[in-house]
Amino acid sequence: MEQKEGQLLDVGLELLAAGQDLARKLEVDVCGVLLGDGVERLTSQVFEAGADKVYLIDDPVLKNYRTETYMKAVGDLVRKYKPEIFLYGATSNGKDLASAVATDVLCGLTADTTLMDVDIDKRLFEASRPAFGGNIMATILCKKHRPQMATVRPKVIRRLLAEPGRTGEVIEEKVSMREEDLKTKVIEIVKNTKKAVNLEEAEIIVAAGKGIKDAKGFAMAAELAEAMNATLGASRDVVEAGLCGHERQVGQTGATVTPKVYVAIGISGAIQHLVGMQNAELIVAINSDKDAPIFQAAHYGICADAFTVVPMLTKAFREALNTTESVAEQEETEGVTHSG
Ligand SMILES: Cc1cc2nc3c(=O)[nH]c(=O)nc-3n(C[C@H](O)[C@H](O)[C@H](O)COP(=O)(O)OP(=O)(O)OC[C@H]3O[C@@H](n4cnc5c(N)ncnc54)[C@H](O)[C@@H]3O)c2cc1C
């Protein structure tokens, strides 16, 4: 259960939903592991999100994430309680921790899993993820070593509705580490003051693909995003063309998003893009090629030239939502770069 500054990240709660499904099939408990300083108060939230048990280590040495301390704490838990399956969120810290624990307890690890199941008879965890550039889905098994571990991308699993008042067993453990013996120290946490692009949490996304052609086309997509009060996303080709930063990329090597509305402008619908956005509630595709694969994933398709349709949509949304023309301001605060 990853927490940051005493707040649980959604990805841990999503993992409990996946864990409940796997645990039901294997007839075992689903458990949350909660590490930190002053985090005991979060246990109720973990139970309400679906855990039967919570392994809690509440200690000042675990205040901030450090590979050294977290690996030791989790490694000791794994050796003592011997879980069959252990899931981590595929966040920066989750990926770091999972790979460190895998080397510590000598087991395998499947990275960036998007689908999970179990072979009940063999009690084998089936972790699937895109492979070979996204052209196939590979199902990875860990037959000989335990636990069977995987990192799971945020937003690929829908979390369960919280059950208020649901409780379970808290198993409290201690750590033997002392701050003075540790090699790494957290001296200061410097926060990025630049307004972050948070595609994962966005409810409406307007995403620009190579069909927008250049900086002028990208600004056109940005204007629609602003008129719709949406977050601006992009395909990898647009990022690689230098029209915006990687933080806006949607897809296999970018963000996985589940907005209420996803507007794809001039995006062909390559599998590597689709895996990042196909769970959006409503997908609207604007593309001049009627055979573009994006139309297979879209709920609404507009087969037309984006340079005609997008300004019309922007005007209509501005009138309907009373949004103003301050693209320059948005670009300045969100860090959109133009190359020409
Ligand atoms: C390992 C790997 C990882 C990858 N990860 C990602 C990833 O995370 N995200 C990602 O997006 N891609 C990723 N890719 C790249 C992916 O395969 C595609 O190359 C990319 O998604 C294509 O981007 P695009 O749709 O913008 O461009 P294109 O495929 O070039 O499509 C442009 C579309 O615009 C349309 N168009 C052209 N002009 C107009 C117009 N005037 N009006 C309307 N439509 C127009 C065209 O019909 C076309 O469908 C990855 C590839 C690999 C191998």
The ligand as an SDF file (V2000), in Angstrom:
LIG
                    3D

 53 58  0  0  0  0  0  0  0  0999 V2000
    8.0590   -0.2760  -27.7330 C   0  0  0  0  0  0  0  0  0  0  0  0
    7.1450    0.7950  -28.2560 C   0  0  0  0  0  0  0  0  0  0  0  0
    6.4790    1.5950  -27.3530 C   0  0  0  0  0  0  0  0  0  0  0  0
    5.6180    2.5940  -27.8070 C   0  0  0  0  0  0  0  0  0  0  0  0
    4.9530    3.3760  -26.8910 N   0  0  0  0  0  0  0  0  0  0  0  0
    4.0580    4.2740  -27.3440 C   0  0  0  0  0  0  0  0  0  0  0  0
    3.2940    5.0520  -26.4110 C   0  0  0  0  0  0  0  0  0  0  0  0
    3.4360    4.9660  -25.1970 O   0  0  0  0  0  0  0  0  0  0  0  0
    2.3940    5.9310  -26.9170 N   0  0  0  0  0  0  0  0  0  0  0  0
    2.1900    6.1030  -28.2640 C   0  0  0  0  0  0  0  0  0  0  0  0
    1.3480    6.9340  -28.6480 O   0  0  0  0  0  0  0  0  0  0  0  0
    2.9250    5.3920  -29.1480 N   0  0  0  0  0  0  0  0  0  0  0  0
    3.8490    4.5100  -28.7250 C   0  0  0  0  0  0  0  0  0  0  0  0
    4.5990    3.8190  -29.6360 N   0  0  0  0  0  0  0  0  0  0  0  0
    4.5270    4.2450  -31.0580 C   0  0  0  0  0  0  0  0  0  0  0  0
    3.3220    3.6810  -31.7870 C   0  0  0  0  0  0  0  0  0  0  0  0
    3.6590    2.4260  -32.3340 O   0  0  0  0  0  0  0  0  0  0  0  0
    2.9150    4.6220  -32.9440 C   0  0  0  0  0  0  0  0  0  0  0  0
    4.0350    4.8410  -33.7840 O   0  0  0  0  0  0  0  0  0  0  0  0
    2.3970    5.9770  -32.4760 C   0  0  0  0  0  0  0  0  0  0  0  0
    1.3880    5.7990  -31.4980 O   0  0  0  0  0  0  0  0  0  0  0  0
    1.8140    6.7160  -33.6790 C   0  0  0  0  0  0  0  0  0  0  0  0
    1.4750    8.0030  -33.2870 O   0  0  0  0  0  0  0  0  0  0  0  0
    0.3490    8.7980  -34.0580 P   0  0  0  0  0  0  0  0  0  0  0  0
   -0.9320    8.0230  -34.0290 O   0  0  0  0  0  0  0  0  0  0  0  0
    0.3390   10.1740  -33.5110 O   0  0  0  0  0  0  0  0  0  0  0  0
    0.9560    8.9070  -35.5410 O   0  0  0  0  0  0  0  0  0  0  0  0
    0.5850    8.1610  -36.8710 P   0  0  0  0  0  0  0  0  0  0  0  0
    0.5530    6.6910  -36.6850 O   0  0  0  0  0  0  0  0  0  0  0  0
    1.4950    8.7230  -37.9050 O   0  0  0  0  0  0  0  0  0  0  0  0
   -0.9130    8.6070  -37.1690 O   0  0  0  0  0  0  0  0  0  0  0  0
   -1.2900    9.8900  -37.5660 C   0  0  0  0  0  0  0  0  0  0  0  0
   -2.7780    9.8370  -37.8780 C   0  0  0  0  0  0  0  0  0  0  0  0
   -3.2260   11.1470  -38.1960 O   0  0  0  0  0  0  0  0  0  0  0  0
   -4.1610   11.0480  -39.2360 C   0  0  0  0  0  0  0  0  0  0  0  0
   -4.1710   12.3580  -39.9300 N   0  0  0  0  0  0  0  0  0  0  0  0
   -3.2350   12.8770  -40.7680 C   0  0  0  0  0  0  0  0  0  0  0  0
   -3.5970   14.1180  -41.1440 N   0  0  0  0  0  0  0  0  0  0  0  0
   -4.7770   14.3830  -40.5490 C   0  0  0  0  0  0  0  0  0  0  0  0
   -5.6510   15.4910  -40.5470 C   0  0  0  0  0  0  0  0  0  0  0  0
   -5.3680   16.6100  -41.2350 N   0  0  0  0  0  0  0  0  0  0  0  0
   -6.8030   15.4090  -39.8270 N   0  0  0  0  0  0  0  0  0  0  0  0
   -7.1090   14.2930  -39.1140 C   0  0  0  0  0  0  0  0  0  0  0  0
   -6.3180   13.2130  -39.0750 N   0  0  0  0  0  0  0  0  0  0  0  0
   -5.1530   13.2610  -39.7690 C   0  0  0  0  0  0  0  0  0  0  0  0
   -3.6820    9.9230  -40.1140 C   0  0  0  0  0  0  0  0  0  0  0  0
   -4.7580    9.3630  -40.8570 O   0  0  0  0  0  0  0  0  0  0  0  0
   -3.1220    8.9430  -39.0880 C   0  0  0  0  0  0  0  0  0  0  0  0
   -4.1030    7.9920  -38.7120 O   0  0  0  0  0  0  0  0  0  0  0  0
    5.4510    2.8120  -29.2130 C   0  0  0  0  0  0  0  0  0  0  0  0
    6.1270    1.9710  -30.1170 C   0  0  0  0  0  0  0  0  0  0  0  0
    6.9590    0.9890  -29.6560 C   0  0  0  0  0  0  0  0  0  0  0  0
    7.6540    0.1110  -30.6470 C   0  0  0  0  0  0  0  0  0  0  0  0
  1  2  1  0
  2  3  1  0
  2 52  2  0
  3  4  2  0
  4  5  1  0
  4 50  1  0
  5  6  2  0
  6  7  1  0
  6 13  1  0
  7  8  2  0
  7  9  1  0
  9 10  1  0
 10 11  2  0
 10 12  1  0
 12 13  2  0
 13 14  1  0
 14 15  1  0
 14 50  1  0
 15 16  1  0
 16 17  1  0
 16 18  1  0
 18 19  1  0
 18 20  1  0
 20 21  1  0
 20 22  1  0
 22 23  1  0
 23 24  1  0
 24 25  2  0
 24 26  1  0
 24 27  1  0
 27 28  1  0
 28 29  2  0
 28 30  1  0
 28 31  1  0
 31 32  1  0
 32 33  1  0
 33 34  1  0
 33 48  1  0
 34 35  1  0
 35 36  1  0
 35 46  1  0
 36 37  1  0
 36 45  1  0
 37 38  2  0
 38 39  1  0
 39 40  1  0
 39 45  2  0
 40 41  1  0
 40 42  2  0
 42 43  1  0
 43 44  2  0
 44 45  1  0
 46 47  1  0
 46 48  1  0
 48 49  1  0
 50 51  2  0
 51 52  1  0
 52 53  1  0
M  END
$$$$
